[in-house]
Amino acid sequence: MYRKLSKKGISLVIFSVICIVGTTIFFTQLMGQNENDLTNELFTIEEIIVENQILKIELLDFVSSRNTQEKPASQNITIEAGESIAGVSIHDKQIFTRALKLQAPKEADTPFVDDNKIPSHNAYILVLVGDVVKYSSASGNTKYIIENARIDCFVQTVLLEEKYNSLYISSLDGTKERMVNLNDYKQALSSVDTYHEMLQW
């Protein structure tokens, strides 16, 4: 058998519910205010970590007559939040863009000394150049941001032989040629420290 709550009991239940709801709202607003305080915190430049340096390398694509572009298109280099650049962790995700028209080697071009080797593709290599700046706040928080950035581009004419996992390349100045492993080429062009090994030697 159920017993009816007295007026006093009903008042106590209602009071308890009001207290719980009020406390929840209070702490939610307080937490939101703290988050906004951090977001709106004033940061000022403390130090330039690197200036006008190569920050990231990406092999964009191998372009042949099959995938050459008729019009320029936007090409991006993305830096993820927390990604290590120039020895520090970048605070926020940043995306940098450059318009490029990706084209195959021209039929008339024969850059290789060996007459039996005709270029099949242009390799497009994107190079992010810029500054890494350290910001700090009065409360001691710090963050690192990429600024004054631009995307440069190298175009290297190659003979791609995917069947043999190989690539015949010429140096950017056109004076030397060599055969390289395709995977080694891609690996070298993923690092600021090693990319130049495949462009000039």
C-alpha positions in Angstrom: 0.0 0.0 0.0 1.4 3.4 -1.0 1.3 6.3 1.5 0.7 9.8 0.3 3.4 12.4 1.0 2.5 15.1 3.4 2.7 18.7 2.4 5.9 18.9 4.4 7.3 15.9 2.4 6.3 17.4 -0.9 7.9 20.7 0.0 11.1 18.9 0.9 11.2 17.0 -2.4 10.6 20.2 -4.4 13.3 22.0 -2.4 15.8 19.2 -3.0 15.1 19.2 -6.8 15.5 23.0 -6.9 18.8 22.7 -5.0 20.2 20.0 -7.4 19.2 21.9 -10.5 20.5 25.2 -9.2 23.9 23.6 -8.2 24.2 22.0 -11.7 23.5 25.3 -13.5 26.0 27.1 -11.2 28.8 24.7 -11.8 28.1 24.5 -15.6 28.3 28.3 -15.9 31.4 28.4 -13.8 33.2 25.8 -16.0 32.0 27.6 -19.1 33.4 30.8 -17.7 36.7 29.2 -17.0 36.9 27.9 -20.6 36.1 31.3 -22.0 38.7 32.9 -19.8 41.3 30.5 -21.3 40.1 31.1 -24.8 40.1 34.9 -24.4 43.4 35.0 -22.5 45.7 37.6 -23.9 48.9 36.1 -25.5 51.9 38.2 -26.6 55.0 37.3 -28.6 57.8 35.9 -26.5 60.2 34.5 -29.0 60.7 33.7 -32.7 61.8 30.0 -32.6 62.8 29.9 -36.4 62.4 32.5 -39.1 61.9 32.0 -42.8 62.8 28.3 -42.5 61.6 25.2 -44.3 59.0 23.7 -41.9 57.4 20.8 -43.8 57.9 18.9 -47.1 55.2 17.0 -48.9 55.3 15.0 -52.2 52.0 16.1 -53.7 51.7 13.9 -56.7 53.2 12.3 -59.8 51.5 14.0 -62.8 51.3 12.4 -66.2 49.2 13.1 -69.3 46.5 11.0 -67.6 46.0 13.3 -64.6 47.3 16.7 -65.9 45.0 19.6 -65.0 43.5 22.1 -67.4 43.0 24.7 -64.6 44.8 25.6 -61.5 43.5 24.2 -58.2 44.1 24.8 -54.5 46.7 22.6 -52.9 47.1 22.4 -49.2 49.6 21.7 -46.5 48.0 20.9 -43.2 49.6 21.2 -39.8 47.7 19.3 -37.2 47.3 20.5 -33.6 50.1 19.0 -31.6 52.3 18.3 -34.7 56.0 18.7 -34.1 57.5 21.5 -36.3 61.0 22.9 -35.8 61.2 21.0 -32.5 58.1 22.4 -30.9 54.4 21.3 -30.7 52.1 23.6 -32.8 49.1 24.7 -30.7 46.3 24.8 -33.3 45.5 23.1 -36.6 46.7 25.3 -39.4 46.0 25.0 -43.2 48.1 26.7 -45.8 47.0 26.9 -49.5 48.6 27.6 -52.9 47.0 27.5 -56.3 48.9 25.3 -58.7 48.3 23.9 -62.2 49.6 20.4 -62.2 51.0 19.4 -65.6 52.7 16.4 -67.2 56.1 16.8 -68.9 55.8 18.3 -72.3 56.2 15.9 -75.2 59.1 18.0 -76.6 61.1 17.7 -73.3 63.8 15.2 -73.2 65.8 16.1 -70.1 67.6 12.7 -69.7 71.0 12.2 -71.3 70.2 8.6 -72.0 68.1 8.6 -75.2 66.2 5.5 -74.1 64.8 7.2 -71.1 61.8 9.5 -71.8 60.1 11.3 -68.8 56.7 10.0 -67.9 55.7 12.3 -65.0 56.4 15.5 -63.2 56.8 15.1 -59.4 55.4 18.1 -57.5 57.0 18.7 -54.1 55.4 21.2 -51.8 57.6 23.1 -49.4 56.1 25.1 -46.4 58.4 28.0 -45.5 57.7 30.4 -42.6 58.3 31.3 -39.0 57.4 29.5 -35.8 56.5 32.0 -33.0 56.2 31.4 -29.3 53.4 33.2 -27.5 52.9 33.5 -23.7 50.3 34.9 -21.4 50.6 36.6 -18.0 49.4 33.4 -16.3 52.3 31.5 -17.8 50.5 29.6 -20.6 52.5 29.3 -23.8 51.6 28.3 -27.4 53.5 28.0 -30.7 52.0 29.2 -34.0 53.2 29.2 -37.6 53.2 32.7 -39.1 54.3 34.5 -42.3 54.1 31.2 -44.1 54.1 30.4 -47.9 54.2 27.3 -50.0 57.0 26.9 -52.5 57.0 24.2 -55.1 59.7 22.1 -56.8 58.9 20.3 -60.0 61.1 17.3 -60.8 60.8 15.5 -64.1 61.0 11.7 -63.6 60.5 8.4 -65.3 58.2 6.4 -63.1 58.5 2.6 -63.4 56.0 1.4 -60.8 56.3 -2.2 -62.0 59.9 -2.2 -60.8 59.3 0.2 -57.8 61.9 2.5 -59.3 62.2 6.1 -60.4 64.7 7.6 -62.8 65.4 11.2 -61.8 67.5 14.2 -62.8 68.9 16.8 -60.5 67.2 20.2 -60.4 70.1 21.8 -62.2 69.9 19.1 -64.9 73.6 18.0 -64.7 73.1 14.5 -63.0 70.8 11.6 -63.3 70.2 8.4 -61.4 67.8 5.6 -60.6 66.3 5.4 -57.1 63.9 3.1 -55.3 60.4 4.6 -55.3 59.8 4.0 -51.6 63.2 5.6 -50.7 62.3 8.6 -52.8 58.9 9.0 -51.0 60.6 8.5 -47.6 63.2 11.1 -48.3 60.6 13.6 -49.4 58.7 13.3 -46.2 61.4 14.9 -44.1 62.9 18.4 -44.0 66.3 16.8 -43.2 66.5 14.4 -46.2 64.3 15.9 -49.0 67.2 17.6 -50.8 69.0 14.3 -51.3 66.5 13.6 -54.1 66.5 17.0 -55.7 70.2 18.0 -55.9 73.3 15.9 -55.5 
